[in-house]
Amino acid sequence: MLTNYLKIAWRTLRKQQGFTIINIFGLAVGLACCMLIMLYVLDELSFDRYNAKADRIYRVQSDIKFGGNDMHFAAAPDPLGPTLKKDYPQVEQFVRLHQRGTWLVKRAGETTNLREANITFADSTLFDVFTLPFVSGDPKRALAEPNSVVISESAAKRHFGNQNPIGQPMVFENTKIFKVSGVMRDMPQNSHFHSDFFLSMRNDDYPWGQWLSINHHTYILLKPGQAGAPTDPAVFAKNFDTILKKYVGPQAMQVLGTSMEQFQKAGNQVKFWLLPLTDIHLHSKQQVELAPNGDIQYVYIFSAVALFILLIACINFMNLATARSANRAKEVGVRKVMGSERQQLIGQFMTESVLTTLLAMILACGMVVLALPSFNTIAGKQMSIVQLVSPYYLPLLIALPIVVGLLAGSYPAFFLSSFQPIKVLKGGTAFRNINRSFKSADLRSGLVVFQFMMSVVLIVGTIIVYRQITYIQTKNVGFKRDQLLTVNGVYSLGKQAETFKQEVMRLPGVVSGSISGFLPTPSNRNDMAFFAEGESSRNKGVNMQTWGVDYDYIKTLAMQLVQGRDFSRAFGADSSGIILNEAAVKVLGFKDPIGKRVWRFDDPQGKTQKTYTIIGIVKNFHFESLRRNIGALSLVLDANSGAASFRLSSTNLPTLMKEVEARWKQLAPDQPFSYQFMDDSFDEMYRAEQRVGTIALTFAALAILIACLGLFGLAAFMAEQRTKEIGVRKVLGASVGSIIGLLSKDFLKLVLISIVIASPIAWYAMGQWLEDFAYKIDIEWWMFLLAGLLAVGIALLTVSFQSVKAALMNPVKSLRSE
């Protein structure tokens, strides 16, 4: 029976080649889109699940409200991890990570450094908590001794080639010597943090025991509870109240001179809480993350897009199958007269549907193989085609064509098998009534409306995403980020850093230059609490970013002073001067800030103070993502040589960059030369949104393509059904234009209805997306008009091809058979 079904199905598909090609290609594109998005979604959901103890690992998060700022950190105080392990038996182990950014690294005895990113200090318990397999060395002892480092396989190859690195010394920052104690496998891509170098925490130059400082990413491993289940994190988190009273409170009293109760009554707050390891990548929006995270919102959005595209493809199949049902009505009648039962007919038509879907799946797999490299580039992933046959993905891959085939073929199968043979075979009025019902089916109209509704939602979404990205890229951020060159790692020049700056300043095309470790791009920050002089309560301080800069910083970045003056070498007292931004002045409550004095603690114990005089107010500028409001910030004079920034006016940048590199090589021939432009660094903060925009645009275009394929097939069928009507109209004098309008108007009505339905859906969905940004565009009426015009234009072009073809047909041919 199945063999017979397959033979008939194959013959039917070959007989209706145009119909078959449209169906298979439309389904293939829909399935390929669905498979690509499934790969993306599964990759996002897989983060950190490679850890064998992932279900028991939690990161301690810190929420602090102080000095007019609400701060949400992915880190915790340095003593918290050891204290939790010591005081609470539910904690099996802890580990702290302290990322130190980019360092210069080389083998001992070598002269040339490599610039390595994400150098991380870690406790020796790192490998007890996380699953990081070793290639060589003992993970139990690897970081137990000071001056030890564990490196990845990739780092070992870069620095040692094929030699065994165990026991070999390496030099960090030209001064710090560490001995390689272990080589681990490269960390998986689906990890929320990455590092090629883990250094012993015993060498971290840090003032330990600071309960009021948030600098260490702290993870705890909870013991299994009853029946092997992990300890309930919500129950365990209640212990943080005790931690605050027992440890944080006394240090707050010592430094701030106030109890935790008084601290909280003043409107301040300190809160610790636990976040599951597997939730970090998609659910954490904390500050000072170890690496940029994903967003669960995008997983939901792309899952919905995959479902909608698949539904659009299935709708095409159902529309075209039911539309051509009239041509198969007599076939059904003959089969029933010859003894075929309804379930046999259903089986026949379902076999055709599944066969079509299987052919589409084969084509879709080929499309995925070809498209995956480009999709990886757009999505910023490293997904492999091998994942398609992984144990997690293969069942979905097998089930997908069967489910889609049954779903897409169910309605046509039940619809076709329900024909009554006597009405079909005797023809006349009864058959014409059936035929007429095919042409005016409400279901097909509803399905077309649904297709274009989803397409319009995707078009509107794409327009708004790109408008927001354009707004971000063109918004006045309070400084000029174009033509601003940043040379990294200037600290490696030592005392020659200022010489390098002056040498570059002499080059034609260089307007000004500054050396500072702080720039308004993603980087390490330095938060400090400041208090107005004479303030009686230390609960009313201002927590603000404090950046050490030089005399030329404000000029080089083209920031605007709204009051007072810039730092000047003519004023020796400027070493104790401070420049605040407008947000800091507002929180401090100064009406006339120039000349006022503020102070901060000069040591972690709060025993000494340092006082500054406000000499200037800089206009607010964005130093974080536009998702956040501008916070309080201060600038002070400090010899911090992290990077050199140069304002350029040259139009011949390649030549100028060669000259800058030449000056670098003269002073530091063995140090790598690394640079970037500020606008590139700024855009990097919004790389996720740019990727979302590109992906949304791509899939919106594909969804419209699939919808148009269905519309094209339906238009061809409707033109075929009305061939004789068109012939009669032409004989009676109808123009080509009137016939085109006649055939097009019904479809355009459906598209207009879809626009009306899609607009409020798109407005709500994109409004929710924009809520993540503190600075955002307004959703305007013209965006929906543009999306609607695009949808109407695309639909009109699709339908018009068949309409013009039918309108230009010789009426003699269409009426000859009457």
Secondary structure, 3 states (H helix, E strand, C coil): CHHHHHHHHHHHHHHCHHHHHHHHHHHHHHHHHHHHHHHHHHHHHCCCCCCCCHHHEEEEEEEEEECCEEEEECCECCCHHHHHHHHCCCEEEEEEEEECCCEEEEECCCCCCEEECCEEEECCCHHHHCCCCEEEECCCCCCCCCCEEEEEHHHHHHHHCCCCCCCCEEEECCCEEEEEEEEECCCCCCCCCCCCEEEEHHHCCCCCCCCCCCCEEEEEEECECHHHCECCHHHHCCHHHHHHHHHHHHHHHHHHCCCHHHHHHCCCEEEEEEEEHHHHHHHCCCECCCCCCCCHHHHHHHHHHHHHHHHHHHHHHHHHHHHCHHHHHHHHHHHHHCCCCHHHHHHHHHHHHHHHHHHHHHHHHHHHHHHHHHHHHHHCCCCCHHHHHCCCCHHHHHHHHHHHHHHHHHHHHHHHCCCCHHHHHCCHHHHHHHHHHHHCCHHHHHHHHHHHHHHHHHHHHHHHHHHHHHHHHHCCCCCCCCCEEEEECHHHHHHHHHHHHHHHHCCCCEEEEEEECCCCCCCCCCEEEEEECCCCCHHHCEEEEEEEECCCHHHHCCCCEEEECCCCCCCHHHHHEEEEEHHHHHHHCCCCCCCCEEEEECCCCCCCEEEEEEEEEECCCCCCCCCCCCCCEEEEECCCCCEEEEEECCCCHHHHHHHHHHHHHHHCCCCCCCEEEHHHHHHHCCHHHHHHHHHHHHHHHHHHHHHHHHHHHHHHHHHHHCHHHHHHHHHCCCCHHHHHHHHHHHHHHHHHHHHHHHHHHHHHHHHHHHCCCCCCCCCCHHHHHHHHHHHHHHHHHHHHHHHHHHHCCCHHHHHCCC
